[in-house]
């Protein structure tokens, strides 16, 4: 599975840091049909000397019987 991502600083100000994280998932429909969740690669941030590591996740809702909706 190929996953591409990029991060972009949108508003550099003294008090706020806002960025956009783009995470492309190759063959999305095929990939999600086989998994109950998908995690992005970890990415590192350094904001004013504070280092942190993040990742994004997609989790799929299930019905009362544990079935997953096929609408995506």
mmCIF file as Biopython writes it, N, C-alpha, C and O atoms, coordinates in Angstrom:
data_model
#
loop_
_atom_site.group_PDB
_atom_site.id
_atom_site.type_symbol
_atom_site.label_atom_id
_atom_site.label_alt_id
_atom_site.label_comp_id
_atom_site.label_asym_id
_atom_site.label_entity_id
_atom_site.label_seq_id
_atom_site.pdbx_PDB_ins_code
_atom_site.Cartn_x
_atom_site.Cartn_y
_atom_site.Cartn_z
_atom_site.occupancy
_atom_site.B_iso_or_equiv
_atom_site.auth_seq_id
_atom_site.auth_asym_id
_atom_site.pdbx_PDB_model_num
ATOM 1   N N  . UNK A ? 1  ? 0.846   -1.173 0.000  1.0 0.0 1  A 1 
ATOM 2   C CA . UNK A ? 1  ? 0.000   0.000  0.000  1.0 0.0 1  A 1 
ATOM 3   C C  . UNK A ? 1  ? 0.891   1.235  0.000  1.0 0.0 1  A 1 
ATOM 4   O O  . UNK A ? 1  ? 1.781   1.368  0.841  1.0 0.0 1  A 1 
ATOM 5   N N  . UNK A ? 2  ? 0.651   2.131  -0.939 1.0 0.0 2  A 1 
ATOM 6   C CA . UNK A ? 2  ? 1.419   3.371  -1.020 1.0 0.0 2  A 1 
ATOM 7   C C  . UNK A ? 2  ? 0.623   4.493  -0.382 1.0 0.0 2  A 1 
ATOM 8   O O  . UNK A ? 2  ? -0.544  4.702  -0.716 1.0 0.0 2  A 1 
ATOM 9   N N  . UNK A ? 3  ? 1.251   5.216  0.534  1.0 0.0 3  A 1 
ATOM 10  C CA . UNK A ? 3  ? 0.614   6.352  1.193  1.0 0.0 3  A 1 
ATOM 11  C C  . UNK A ? 3  ? 1.518   7.558  1.022  1.0 0.0 3  A 1 
ATOM 12  O O  . UNK A ? 3  ? 2.690   7.533  1.400  1.0 0.0 3  A 1 
ATOM 13  N N  . UNK A ? 4  ? 0.956   8.618  0.446  1.0 0.0 4  A 1 
ATOM 14  C CA . UNK A ? 4  ? 1.695   9.865  0.266  1.0 0.0 4  A 1 
ATOM 15  C C  . UNK A ? 4  ? 1.120   10.904 1.208  1.0 0.0 4  A 1 
ATOM 16  O O  . UNK A ? 4  ? -0.082  10.902 1.477  1.0 0.0 4  A 1 
ATOM 17  N N  . UNK A ? 5  ? 1.964   11.792 1.712  1.0 0.0 5  A 1 
ATOM 18  C CA . UNK A ? 5  ? 1.478   12.841 2.600  1.0 0.0 5  A 1 
ATOM 19  C C  . UNK A ? 5  ? 2.351   14.065 2.456  1.0 0.0 5  A 1 
ATOM 20  O O  . UNK A ? 5  ? 3.502   13.986 2.028  1.0 0.0 5  A 1 
ATOM 21  N N  . UNK A ? 6  ? 1.778   15.201 2.822  1.0 0.0 6  A 1 
ATOM 22  C CA . UNK A ? 6  ? 2.561   16.427 2.903  1.0 0.0 6  A 1 
ATOM 23  C C  . UNK A ? 6  ? 1.935   17.336 3.942  1.0 0.0 6  A 1 
ATOM 24  O O  . UNK A ? 6  ? 0.757   17.203 4.272  1.0 0.0 6  A 1 
ATOM 25  N N  . UNK A ? 7  ? 2.725   18.254 4.449  1.0 0.0 7  A 1 
ATOM 26  C CA . UNK A ? 7  ? 2.287   19.167 5.491  1.0 0.0 7  A 1 
ATOM 27  C C  . UNK A ? 7  ? 2.624   20.582 5.040  1.0 0.0 7  A 1 
ATOM 28  O O  . UNK A ? 7  ? 3.678   20.823 4.451  1.0 0.0 7  A 1 
ATOM 29  N N  . UNK A ? 8  ? 1.716   21.517 5.324  1.0 0.0 8  A 1 
ATOM 30  C CA . UNK A ? 8  ? 1.886   22.885 4.857  1.0 0.0 8  A 1 
ATOM 31  C C  . UNK A ? 8  ? 1.541   23.852 5.990  1.0 0.0 8  A 1 
ATOM 32  O O  . UNK A ? 8  ? 0.462   23.765 6.577  1.0 0.0 8  A 1 
ATOM 33  N N  . UNK A ? 9  ? 2.449   24.767 6.293  1.0 0.0 9  A 1 
ATOM 34  C CA . UNK A ? 9  ? 2.191   25.798 7.303  1.0 0.0 9  A 1 
ATOM 35  C C  . UNK A ? 9  ? 1.284   26.852 6.677  1.0 0.0 9  A 1 
ATOM 36  O O  . UNK A ? 9  ? 1.635   27.461 5.667  1.0 0.0 9  A 1 
ATOM 37  N N  . UNK A ? 10 ? 0.100   27.068 7.291  1.0 0.0 10 A 1 
ATOM 38  C CA . UNK A ? 10 ? -0.873  27.975 6.700  1.0 0.0 10 A 1 
ATOM 39  C C  . UNK A ? 10 ? -0.846  29.380 7.292  1.0 0.0 10 A 1 
ATOM 40  O O  . UNK A ? 10 ? -0.958  30.356 6.550  1.0 0.0 10 A 1 
ATOM 41  N N  . UNK A ? 11 ? -0.701  29.509 8.615  1.0 0.0 11 A 1 
ATOM 42  C CA . UNK A ? 11 ? -0.743  30.828 9.248  1.0 0.0 11 A 1 
ATOM 43  C C  . UNK A ? 11 ? 0.342   30.915 10.314 1.0 0.0 11 A 1 
ATOM 44  O O  . UNK A ? 11 ? 0.127   30.451 11.434 1.0 0.0 11 A 1 
ATOM 45  N N  . UNK A ? 12 ? 1.499   31.492 10.005 1.0 0.0 12 A 1 
ATOM 46  C CA . UNK A ? 12 ? 2.534   31.634 11.027 1.0 0.0 12 A 1 
ATOM 47  C C  . UNK A ? 12 ? 2.335   32.931 11.822 1.0 0.0 12 A 1 
ATOM 48  O O  . UNK A ? 12 ? 2.605   34.016 11.306 1.0 0.0 12 A 1 
ATOM 49  N N  . UNK A ? 13 ? 1.871   32.829 13.058 1.0 0.0 13 A 1 
ATOM 50  C CA . UNK A ? 13 ? 1.716   33.993 13.931 1.0 0.0 13 A 1 
ATOM 51  C C  . UNK A ? 13 ? 2.366   33.681 15.264 1.0 0.0 13 A 1 
ATOM 52  O O  . UNK A ? 13 ? 2.798   32.553 15.506 1.0 0.0 13 A 1 
ATOM 53  N N  . UNK A ? 14 ? 2.435   34.672 16.121 1.0 0.0 14 A 1 
ATOM 54  C CA . UNK A ? 14 ? 3.070   34.497 17.422 1.0 0.0 14 A 1 
ATOM 55  C C  . UNK A ? 14 ? 2.314   33.491 18.283 1.0 0.0 14 A 1 
ATOM 56  O O  . UNK A ? 14 ? 2.939   32.662 18.944 1.0 0.0 14 A 1 
ATOM 57  N N  . UNK A ? 15 ? 0.982   33.547 18.290 1.0 0.0 15 A 1 
ATOM 58  C CA . UNK A ? 15 ? 0.216   32.709 19.210 1.0 0.0 15 A 1 
ATOM 59  C C  . UNK A ? 15 ? -0.396  31.469 18.567 1.0 0.0 15 A 1 
ATOM 60  O O  . UNK A ? 15 ? -0.707  30.509 19.272 1.0 0.0 15 A 1 
ATOM 61  N N  . UNK A ? 16 ? -0.575  31.462 17.259 1.0 0.0 16 A 1 
ATOM 62  C CA . UNK A ? 16 ? -1.238  30.335 16.602 1.0 0.0 16 A 1 
ATOM 63  C C  . UNK A ? 16 ? -0.358  29.747 15.515 1.0 0.0 16 A 1 
ATOM 64  O O  . UNK A ? 16 ? 0.302   30.466 14.765 1.0 0.0 16 A 1 
ATOM 65  N N  . UNK A ? 17 ? -0.363  28.435 15.445 1.0 0.0 17 A 1 
ATOM 66  C CA . UNK A ? 17 ? 0.258   27.725 14.332 1.0 0.0 17 A 1 
ATOM 67  C C  . UNK A ? 17 ? -0.841  26.856 13.733 1.0 0.0 17 A 1 
ATOM 68  O O  . UNK A ? 17 ? -1.374  25.971 14.404 1.0 0.0 17 A 1 
ATOM 69  N N  . UNK A ? 18 ? -1.173  27.103 12.496 1.0 0.0 18 A 1 
ATOM 70  C CA . UNK A ? 18 ? -2.192  26.314 11.815 1.0 0.0 18 A 1 
ATOM 71  C C  . UNK A ? 18 ? -1.527  25.681 10.609 1.0 0.0 18 A 1 
ATOM 72  O O  . UNK A ? 18 ? -0.855  26.364 9.836  1.0 0.0 18 A 1 
ATOM 73  N N  . UNK A ? 19 ? -1.711  24.380 10.444 1.0 0.0 19 A 1 
ATOM 74  C CA . UNK A ? 19 ? -1.140  23.726 9.286  1.0 0.0 19 A 1 
ATOM 75  C C  . UNK A ? 19 ? -2.135  22.740 8.708  1.0 0.0 19 A 1 
ATOM 76  O O  . UNK A ? 19 ? -3.089  22.324 9.365  1.0 0.0 19 A 1 
ATOM 77  N N  . UNK A ? 20 ? -1.887  22.383 7.479  1.0 0.0 20 A 1 
ATOM 78  C CA . UNK A ? 20 ? -2.728  21.430 6.773  1.0 0.0 20 A 1 
ATOM 79  C C  . UNK A ? 20 ? -1.899  20.186 6.512  1.0 0.0 20 A 1 
ATOM 80  O O  . UNK A ? 20 ? -0.785  20.272 5.995  1.0 0.0 20 A 1 
ATOM 81  N N  . UNK A ? 21 ? -2.440  19.034 6.867  1.0 0.0 21 A 1 
ATOM 82  C CA . UNK A ? 21 ? -1.775  17.753 6.650  1.0 0.0 21 A 1 
ATOM 83  C C  . UNK A ? 21 ? -2.562  17.003 5.586  1.0 0.0 21 A 1 
ATOM 84  O O  . UNK A ? 21 ? -3.744  16.719 5.778  1.0 0.0 21 A 1 
ATOM 85  N N  . UNK A ? 22 ? -1.927  16.681 4.474  1.0 0.0 22 A 1 
ATOM 86  C CA . UNK A ? 22 ? -2.579  15.952 3.392  1.0 0.0 22 A 1 
ATOM 87  C C  . UNK A ? 22 ? -2.040  14.537 3.363  1.0 0.0 22 A 1 
ATOM 88  O O  . UNK A ? 22 ? -0.830  14.311 3.352  1.0 0.0 22 A 1 
ATOM 89  N N  . UNK A ? 23 ? -2.962  13.591 3.351  1.0 0.0 23 A 1 
ATOM 90  C CA . UNK A ? 23 ? -2.596  12.180 3.416  1.0 0.0 23 A 1 
ATOM 91  C C  . UNK A ? 23 ? -3.362  11.444 2.325  1.0 0.0 23 A 1 
ATOM 92  O O  . UNK A ? 23 ? -4.569  11.233 2.447  1.0 0.0 23 A 1 
ATOM 93  N N  . UNK A ? 24 ? -2.670  11.053 1.262  1.0 0.0 24 A 1 
ATOM 94  C CA . UNK A ? 24 ? -3.295  10.344 0.145  1.0 0.0 24 A 1 
ATOM 95  C C  . UNK A ? 24 ? -3.190  8.846  0.363  1.0 0.0 24 A 1 
ATOM 96  O O  . UNK A ? 24 ? -2.137  8.337  0.747  1.0 0.0 24 A 1 
ATOM 97  N N  . UNK A ? 25 ? -4.283  8.147  0.116  1.0 0.0 25 A 1 
ATOM 98  C CA . UNK A ? 25 ? -4.310  6.696  0.285  1.0 0.0 25 A 1 
ATOM 99  C C  . UNK A ? 25 ? -4.545  6.077  -1.088 1.0 0.0 25 A 1 
ATOM 100 O O  . UNK A ? 25 ? -5.609  6.253  -1.681 1.0 0.0 25 A 1 
ATOM 101 N N  . UNK A ? 26 ? -3.548  5.352  -1.590 1.0 0.0 26 A 1 
ATOM 102 C CA . UNK A ? 26 ? -3.661  4.714  -2.901 1.0 0.0 26 A 1 
ATOM 103 C C  . UNK A ? 26 ? -4.744  3.643  -2.869 1.0 0.0 26 A 1 
ATOM 104 O O  . UNK A ? 26 ? -4.893  2.931  -1.876 1.0 0.0 26 A 1 
ATOM 105 N N  . UNK A ? 27 ? -5.500  3.532  -3.960 1.0 0.0 27 A 1 
ATOM 106 C CA . UNK A ? 27 ? -6.573  2.528  -4.075 1.0 0.0 27 A 1 
ATOM 107 C C  . UNK A ? 27 ? -7.498  2.569  -2.865 1.0 0.0 27 A 1 
ATOM 108 O O  . UNK A ? 27 ? -7.726  1.549  -2.215 1.0 0.0 27 A 1 
ATOM 109 N N  . UNK A ? 28 ? -8.027  3.745  -2.567 1.0 0.0 28 A 1 
ATOM 110 C CA . UNK A ? 28 ? -8.790  3.974  -1.339 1.0 0.0 28 A 1 
ATOM 111 C C  . UNK A ? 28 ? -9.907  2.950  -1.134 1.0 0.0 28 A 1 
ATOM 112 O O  . UNK A ? 28 ? -9.969  2.317  -0.080 1.0 0.0 28 A 1 
ATOM 113 N N  . UNK A ? 29 ? -10.786 2.775  -2.117 1.0 0.0 29 A 1 
ATOM 114 C CA . UNK A ? 29 ? -11.924 1.857  -1.940 1.0 0.0 29 A 1 
ATOM 115 C C  . UNK A ? 29 ? -11.461 0.432  -1.666 1.0 0.0 29 A 1 
ATOM 116 O O  . UNK A ? 29 ? -12.020 -0.249 -0.807 1.0 0.0 29 A 1 
ATOM 117 N N  . UNK A ? 30 ? -10.454 -0.016 -2.386 1.0 0.0 30 A 1 
ATOM 118 C CA . UNK A ? 30 ? -9.943  -1.374 -2.178 1.0 0.0 30 A 1 
ATOM 119 C C  . UNK A ? 30 ? -9.288  -1.495 -0.803 1.0 0.0 30 A 1 
ATOM 120 O O  . UNK A ? 30 ? -9.472  -2.495 -0.109 1.0 0.0 30 A 1 
ATOM 121 N N  . UNK A ? 31 ? -8.531  -0.481 -0.415 1.0 0.0 31 A 1 
ATOM 122 C CA . UNK A ? 31 ? -7.834  -0.497 0.873  1.0 0.0 31 A 1 
ATOM 123 C C  . UNK A ? 31 ? -8.816  -0.542 2.036  1.0 0.0 31 A 1 
ATOM 124 O O  . UNK A ? 31 ? -8.646  -1.343 2.955  1.0 0.0 31 A 1 
ATOM 125 N N  . UNK A ? 32 ? -9.852  0.316  2.011  1.0 0.0 32 A 1 
ATOM 126 C CA . UNK A ? 32 ? -10.779 0.352  3.140  1.0 0.0 32 A 1 
ATOM 127 C C  . UNK A ? 32 ? -11.712 -0.845 3.178  1.0 0.0 32 A 1 
ATOM 128 O O  . UNK A ? 32 ? -12.258 -1.169 4.233  1.0 0.0 32 A 1 
ATOM 129 N N  . UNK A ? 33 ? -11.904 -1.511 2.036  1.0 0.0 33 A 1 
ATOM 130 C CA . UNK A ? 33 ? -12.798 -2.671 2.035  1.0 0.0 33 A 1 
ATOM 131 C C  . UNK A ? 33 ? -12.195 -3.840 2.809  1.0 0.0 33 A 1 
ATOM 132 O O  . UNK A ? 33 ? -12.918 -4.745 3.224  1.0 0.0 33 A 1 
ATOM 133 N N  . UNK A ? 34 ? -10.891 -3.828 3.005  1.0 0.0 34 A 1 
ATOM 134 C CA . UNK A ? 34 ? -10.208 -4.940 3.666  1.0 0.0 34 A 1 
ATOM 135 C C  . UNK A ? 34 ? -9.806  -4.643 5.106  1.0 0.0 34 A 1 
ATOM 136 O O  . UNK A ? 34 ? -9.313  -5.533 5.799  1.0 0.0 34 A 1 
ATOM 137 N N  . UNK A ? 35 ? -10.008 -3.401 5.576  1.0 0.0 35 A 1 
ATOM 138 C CA . UNK A ? 35 ? -9.516  -3.026 6.903  1.0 0.0 35 A 1 
ATOM 139 C C  . UNK A ? 35 ? -10.615 -2.380 7.736  1.0 0.0 35 A 1 
ATOM 140 O O  . UNK A ? 35 ? -11.560 -1.808 7.192  1.0 0.0 35 A 1 
ATOM 141 N N  . UNK A ? 36 ? -10.490 -2.473 9.043  1.0 0.0 36 A 1 
ATOM 142 C CA . UNK A ? 36 ? -11.448 -1.802 9.930  1.0 0.0 36 A 1 
ATOM 143 C C  . UNK A ? 36 ? -10.935 -0.428 10.350 1.0 0.0 36 A 1 
ATOM 144 O O  . UNK A ? 36 ? -11.677 0.368  10.925 1.0 0.0 36 A 1 
ATOM 145 N N  . UNK A ? 37 ? -9.662  -0.152 10.059 1.0 0.0 37 A 1 
ATOM 146 C CA . UNK A ? 37 ? -9.091  1.155  10.375 1.0 0.0 37 A 1 
ATOM 147 C C  . UNK A ? 37 ? -7.847  1.377  9.525  1.0 0.0 37 A 1 
ATOM 148 O O  . UNK A ? 37 ? -7.242  0.429  9.025  1.0 0.0 37 A 1 
ATOM 149 N N  . UNK A ? 38 ? -7.478  2.643  9.372  1.0 0.0 38 A 1 
ATOM 150 C CA . UNK A ? 38 ? -6.279  3.016  8.621  1.0 0.0 38 A 1 
ATOM 151 C C  . UNK A ? 38 ? -5.560  4.094  9.422  1.0 0.0 38 A 1 
ATOM 152 O O  . UNK A ? 38 ? -6.195  5.027  9.914  1.0 0.0 38 A 1 
ATOM 153 N N  . UNK A ? 39 ? -4.247  3.974  9.557  1.0 0.0 39 A 1 
ATOM 154 C CA . UNK A ? 39 ? -3.431  4.962  10.272 1.0 0.0 39 A 1 
ATOM 155 C C  . UNK A ? 39 ? -2.447  5.610  9.309  1.0 0.0 39 A 1 
ATOM 156 O O  . UNK A ? 39 ? -1.860  4.939  8.460  1.0 0.0 39 A 1 
ATOM 157 N N  . UNK A ? 40 ? -2.274  6.918  9.449  1.0 0.0 40 A 1 
ATOM 158 C CA . UNK A ? 40 ? -1.288  7.621  8.634  1.0 0.0 40 A 1 
ATOM 159 C C  . UNK A ? 40 ? 0.109   7.336  9.172  1.0 0.0 40 A 1 
ATOM 160 O O  . UNK A ? 40 ? 0.259   6.873  10.303 1.0 0.0 40 A 1 
ATOM 161 N N  . UNK A ? 41 ? 1.125   7.609  8.370  1.0 0.0 41 A 1 
ATOM 162 C CA . UNK A ? 41 ? 2.479   7.566  8.911  1.0 0.0 41 A 1 
ATOM 163 C C  . UNK A ? 41 ? 2.625   8.655  9.982  1.0 0.0 41 A 1 
ATOM 164 O O  . UNK A ? 41 ? 1.954   9.685  9.915  1.0 0.0 41 A 1 
ATOM 165 N N  . UNK A ? 42 ? 3.479   8.434  10.943 1.0 0.0 42 A 1 
ATOM 166 C CA . UNK A ? 42 ? 3.744   9.455  11.963 1.0 0.0 42 A 1 
ATOM 167 C C  . UNK A ? 42 ? 4.469   10.632 11.330 1.0 0.0 42 A 1 
ATOM 168 O O  . UNK A ? 42 ? 5.248   10.465 10.391 1.0 0.0 42 A 1 
ATOM 169 N N  . UNK A ? 43 ? 4.206   11.826 11.853 1.0 0.0 43 A 1 
ATOM 170 C CA . UNK A ? 43 ? 4.947   13.001 11.404 1.0 0.0 43 A 1 
ATOM 171 C C  . UNK A ? 43 ? 5.364   13.807 12.625 1.0 0.0 43 A 1 
ATOM 172 O O  . UNK A ? 43 ? 4.650   13.862 13.626 1.0 0.0 43 A 1 
ATOM 173 N N  . UNK A ? 44 ? 6.524   14.427 12.524 1.0 0.0 44 A 1 
ATOM 174 C CA . UNK A ? 44 ? 7.125   15.167 13.638 1.0 0.0 44 A 1 
ATOM 175 C C  . UNK A ? 44 ? 6.858   16.660 13.483 1.0 0.0 44 A 1 
ATOM 176 O O  . UNK A ? 44 ? 6.906   17.198 12.377 1.0 0.0 44 A 1 
ATOM 177 N N  . UNK A ? 45 ? 6.576   17.321 14.600 1.0 0.0 45 A 1 
ATOM 178 C CA . UNK A ? 45 ? 6.415   18.773 14.617 1.0 0.0 45 A 1 
ATOM 179 C C  . UNK A ? 45 ? 7.364   19.375 15.640 1.0 0.0 45 A 1 
ATOM 180 O O  . UNK A ? 45 ? 7.588   18.800 16.705 1.0 0.0 45 A 1 
ATOM 181 N N  . UNK A ? 46 ? 7.918   20.531 15.313 1.0 0.0 46 A 1 
ATOM 182 C CA . UNK A ? 46 ? 8.729   21.305 16.243 1.0 0.0 46 A 1 
ATOM 183 C C  . UNK A ? 46 ? 8.179   22.722 16.207 1.0 0.0 46 A 1 
ATOM 184 O O  . UNK A ? 46 ? 8.430   23.466 15.259 1.0 0.0 46 A 1 
ATOM 185 N N  . UNK A ? 47 ? 7.425   23.099 17.242 1.0 0.0 47 A 1 
ATOM 186 C CA . UNK A ? 47 ? 6.825   24.427 17.320 1.0 0.0 47 A 1 
ATOM 187 C C  . UNK A ? 47 ? 7.413   25.140 18.527 1.0 0.0 47 A 1 
ATOM 188 O O  . UNK A ? 47 ? 7.179   24.751 19.671 1.0 0.0 47 A 1 
ATOM 189 N N  . UNK A ? 48 ? 8.171   26.175 18.258 1.0 0.0 48 A 1 
ATOM 190 C CA . UNK A ? 48 ? 8.812   26.956 19.327 1.0 0.0 48 A 1 
ATOM 191 C C  . UNK A ? 48 ? 9.600   26.072 20.290 1.0 0.0 48 A 1 
ATOM 192 O O  . UNK A ? 48 ? 9.561   26.278 21.503 1.0 0.0 48 A 1 
ATOM 193 N N  . UNK A ? 49 ? 10.308  25.094 19.750 1.0 0.0 49 A 1 
ATOM 194 C CA . UNK A ? 49 ? 11.139  24.224 20.574 1.0 0.0 49 A 1 
ATOM 195 C C  . UNK A ? 49 ? 10.403  23.068 21.228 1.0 0.0 49 A 1 
ATOM 196 O O  . UNK A ? 49 ? 11.026  22.270 21.929 1.0 0.0 49 A 1 
ATOM 197 N N  . UNK A ? 50 ? 9.107   22.953 21.021 1.0 0.0 50 A 1 
ATOM 198 C CA . UNK A ? 50 ? 8.347   21.825 21.565 1.0 0.0 50 A 1 
ATOM 199 C C  . UNK A ? 50 ? 8.207   20.782 20.464 1.0 0.0 50 A 1 
ATOM 200 O O  . UNK A ? 50 ? 7.569   21.025 19.440 1.0 0.0 50 A 1 
ATOM 201 N N  . UNK A ? 51 ? 8.809   19.628 20.686 1.0 0.0 51 A 1 
ATOM 202 C CA . UNK A ? 51 ? 8.797   18.546 19.708 1.0 0.0 51 A 1 
ATOM 203 C C  . UNK A ? 51 ? 7.646   17.601 20.021 1.0 0.0 51 A 1 
ATOM 204 O O  . UNK A ? 51 ? 7.428   17.236 21.176 1.0 0.0 51 A 1 
ATOM 205 N N  . UNK A ? 52 ? 6.913   17.211 18.991 1.0 0.0 52 A 1 
ATOM 206 C CA . UNK A ? 52 ? 5.833   16.241 19.185 1.0 0.0 52 A 1 
ATOM 207 C C  . UNK A ? 52 ? 5.710   15.364 17.947 1.0 0.0 52 A 1 
ATOM 208 O O  . UNK A ? 52 ? 6.127   15.745 16.854 1.0 0.0 52 A 1 
ATOM 209 N N  . UNK A ? 53 ? 5.136   14.195 18.136 1.0 0.0 53 A 1 
ATOM 210 C CA . UNK A ? 53 ? 4.921   13.238 17.059 1.0 0.0 53 A 1 
ATOM 211 C C  . UNK A ? 53 ? 3.425   12.966 16.967 1.0 0.0 53 A 1 
ATOM 212 O O  . UNK A ? 53 ? 2.770   12.743 17.986 1.0 0.0 53 A 1 
ATOM 213 N N  . UNK A ? 54 ? 2.884   12.982 15.756 1.0 0.0 54 A 1 
ATOM 214 C CA . UNK A ? 54 ? 1.453   12.825 15.531 1.0 0.0 54 A 1 
ATOM 215 C C  . UNK A ? 54 ? 1.193   11.793 14.446 1.0 0.0 54 A 1 
ATOM 216 O O  . UNK A ? 54 ? 2.080   11.467 13.657 1.0 0.0 54 A 1 
ATOM 217 N N  . UNK A ? 55 ? -0.025  11.287 14.415 1.0 0.0 55 A 1 
ATOM 218 C CA . UNK A ? 55 ? -0.516  10.547 13.265 1.0 0.0 55 A 1 
ATOM 219 C C  . UNK A ? 55 ? -2.030  10.713 13.210 1.0 0.0 55 A 1 
ATOM 220 O O  . UNK A ? 55 ? -2.655  11.083 14.204 1.0 0.0 55 A 1 
ATOM 221 N N  . UNK A ? 56 ? -2.610  10.443 12.062 1.0 0.0 56 A 1 
ATOM 222 C CA . UNK A ? 56 ? -4.055  10.532 11.871 1.0 0.0 56 A 1 
ATOM 223 C C  . UNK A ? 56 ? -4.605  9.129  11.674 1.0 0.0 56 A 1 
ATOM 224 O O  . UNK A ? 56 ? -3.900  8.231  11.213 1.0 0.0 56 A 1 
ATOM 225 N N  . UNK A ? 57 ? -5.867  8.951  12.027 1.0 0.0 57 A 1 
ATOM 226 C CA . UNK A ? 57 ? -6.495  7.641  11.906 1.0 0.0 57 A 1 
ATOM 227 C C  . UNK A ? 57 ? -7.878  7.767  11.296 1.0 0.0 57 A 1 
ATOM 228 O O  . UNK A ? 57 ? -8.571  8.764  11.496 1.0 0.0 57 A 1 
ATOM 229 N N  . UNK A ? 58 ? -8.270  6.748  10.553 1.0 0.0 58 A 1 
ATOM 230 C CA . UNK A ? 58 ? -9.636  6.613  10.066 1.0 0.0 58 A 1 
ATOM 231 C C  . UNK A ? 58 ? -10.194 5.349  10.706 1.0 0.0 58 A 1 
ATOM 232 O O  . UNK A ? 58 ? -9.609  4.273  10.583 1.0 0.0 58 A 1 
ATOM 233 N N  . UNK A ? 59 ? -11.326 5.484  11.389 1.0 0.0 59 A 1 
ATOM 234 C CA . UNK A ? 59 ? -12.015 4.347  12.005 1.0 0.0 59 A 1 
ATOM 235 C C  . UNK A ? 59 ? -13.403 4.268  11.394 1.0 0.0 59 A 1 
ATOM 236 O O  . UNK A ? 59 ? -14.043 5.298  11.176 1.0 0.0 59 A 1 
ATOM 237 N N  . UNK A ? 60 ? -13.877 3.063  11.115 1.0 0.0 60 A 1 
ATOM 238 C CA . UNK A ? 60 ? -15.155 2.886  10.450 1.0 0.0 60 A 1 
ATOM 239 C C  . UNK A ? 60 ? -16.243 2.533  11.453 1.0 0.0 60 A 1 
ATOM 240 O O  . UNK A ? 60 ? -16.059 1.659  12.300 1.0 0.0 60 A 1 
ATOM 241 N N  . UNK A ? 61 ? -17.387 3.222  11.352 1.0 0.0 61 A 1 
ATOM 242 C CA . UNK A ? 61 ? -18.520 2.973  12.235 1.0 0.0 61 A 1 
ATOM 243 C C  . UNK A ? 61 ? -19.117 1.617  11.924 1.0 0.0 61 A 1 
ATOM 244 O O  . UNK A ? 61 ? -19.168 1.189  10.771 1.0 0.0 61 A 1 
ATOM 245 N N  . UNK A ? 62 ? -19.569 0.947  12.978 1.0 0.0 62 A 1 
ATOM 246 C CA . UNK A ? 62 ? -20.226 -0.347 12.820 1.0 0.0 62 A 1 
ATOM 247 C C  . UNK A ? 62 ? -21.628 -0.267 13.398 1.0 0.0 62 A 1 
ATOM 248 O O  . UNK A ? 62 ? -21.884 0.497  14.328 1.0 0.0 62 A 1 
ATOM 249 N N  . UNK A ? 63 ? -22.541 -1.069 12.836 1.0 0.0 63 A 1 
ATOM 250 C CA . UNK A ? 63 ? -23.915 -1.114 13.314 1.0 0.0 63 A 1 
ATOM 251 C C  . UNK A ? 63 ? -24.028 -1.919 14.593 1.0 0.0 63 A 1 
ATOM 252 O O  . UNK A ? 63 ? -23.029 -2.426 15.103 1.0 0.0 63 A 1 
ATOM 253 N N  . UNK A ? 64 ? -25.253 -2.041 15.118 1.0 0.0 64 A 1 
ATOM 254 C CA . UNK A ? 64 ? -25.479 -2.739 16.382 1.0 0.0 64 A 1 
ATOM 255 C C  . UNK A ? 64 ? -25.066 -4.210 16.351 1.0 0.0 64 A 1 
ATOM 256 O O  . UNK A ? 64 ? -24.745 -4.793 17.387 1.0 0.0 64 A 1 
ATOM 257 N N  . UNK A ? 65 ? -25.075 -4.802 15.168 1.0 0.0 65 A 1 
ATOM 258 C CA . UNK A ? 65 ? -24.687 -6.211 15.025 1.0 0.0 65 A 1 
ATOM 259 C C  . UNK A ? 65 ? -23.208 -6.359 14.654 1.0 0.0 65 A 1 
ATOM 260 O O  . UNK A ? 65 ? -22.746 -7.467 14.378 1.0 0.0 65 A 1 
ATOM 261 N N  . UNK A ? 66 ? -22.476 -5.261 14.648 1.0 0.0 66 A 1 
ATOM 262 C CA . UNK A ? 66 ? -21.053 -5.305 14.317 1.0 0.0 66 A 1 
ATOM 263 C C  . UNK A ? 66 ? -20.763 -5.204 12.834 1.0 0.0 66 A 1 
ATOM 264 O O  . UNK A ? 66 ? -19.608 -5.311 12.422 1.0 0.0 66 A 1 
ATOM 265 N N  . UNK A ? 67 ? -21.806 -4.998 12.012 1.0 0.0 67 A 1 
ATOM 266 C CA . UNK A ? 67 ? -21.606 -4.904 10.569 1.0 0.0 67 A 1 
ATOM 267 C C  . UNK A ? 67 ? -21.187 -3.488 10.192 1.0 0.0 67 A 1 
ATOM 268 O O  . UNK A ? 67 ? -21.605 -2.514 10.818 1.0 0.0 67 A 1 
ATOM 269 N N  . UNK A ? 68 ? -20.372 -3.394 9.180  1.0 0.0 68 A 1 
ATOM 270 C CA . UNK A ? 68 ? -19.918 -2.093 8.699  1.0 0.0 68 A 1 
ATOM 271 C C  . UNK A ? 68 ? -20.722 -1.708 7.469  1.0 0.0 68 A 1 
ATOM 272 O O  . UNK A ? 68 ? -20.973 -2.546 6.603  1.0 0.0 68 A 1 
ATOM 273 N N  . UNK A ? 69 ? -21.124 -0.458 7.386  1.0 0.0 69 A 1 
ATOM 274 C CA . UNK A ? 69 ? -21.880 0.011  6.231  1.0 0.0 69 A 1 
ATOM 275 C C  . UNK A ? 69 ? -20.987 -0.044 5.000  1.0 0.0 69 A 1 
ATOM 276 O O  . UNK A ? 69 ? -19.804 0.287  5.074  1.0 0.0 69 A 1 
ATOM 277 N N  . UNK A ? 70 ? -21.542 -0.455 3.883  1.0 0.0 70 A 1 
ATOM 278 C CA . UNK A ? 70 ? -20.773 -0.529 2.634  1.0 0.0 70 A 1 
ATOM 279 C C  . UNK A ? 70 ? -20.842 0.775  1.847  1.0 0.0 70 A 1 
ATOM 280 O O  . UNK A ? 70 ? -20.332 0.849  0.729  1.0 0.0 70 A 1 
ATOM 281 N N  . UNK A ? 71 ? -21.462 1.796  2.414  1.0 0.0 71 A 1 
ATOM 282 C CA . UNK A ? 71 ? -21.564 3.085  1.731  1.0 0.0 71 A 1 
ATOM 283 C C  . UNK A ? 71 ? -20.331 3.922  2.033  1.0 0.0 71 A 1 
ATOM 284 O O  . UNK A ? 71 ? -20.164 4.398  3.156  1.0 0.0 71 A 1 
ATOM 285 N N  . UNK A ? 72 ? -19.466 4.106  1.039  1.0 0.0 72 A 1 
ATOM 286 C CA . UNK A ? 72 ? -18.287 4.949  1.192  1.0 0.0 72 A 1 
ATOM 287 C C  . UNK A ? 72 ? -18.009 5.656  -0.055 1.0 0.0 72 A 1 
ATOM 288 O O  . UNK A ? 72 ? -17.049 6.422  -0.130 1.0 0.0 72 A 1 
#
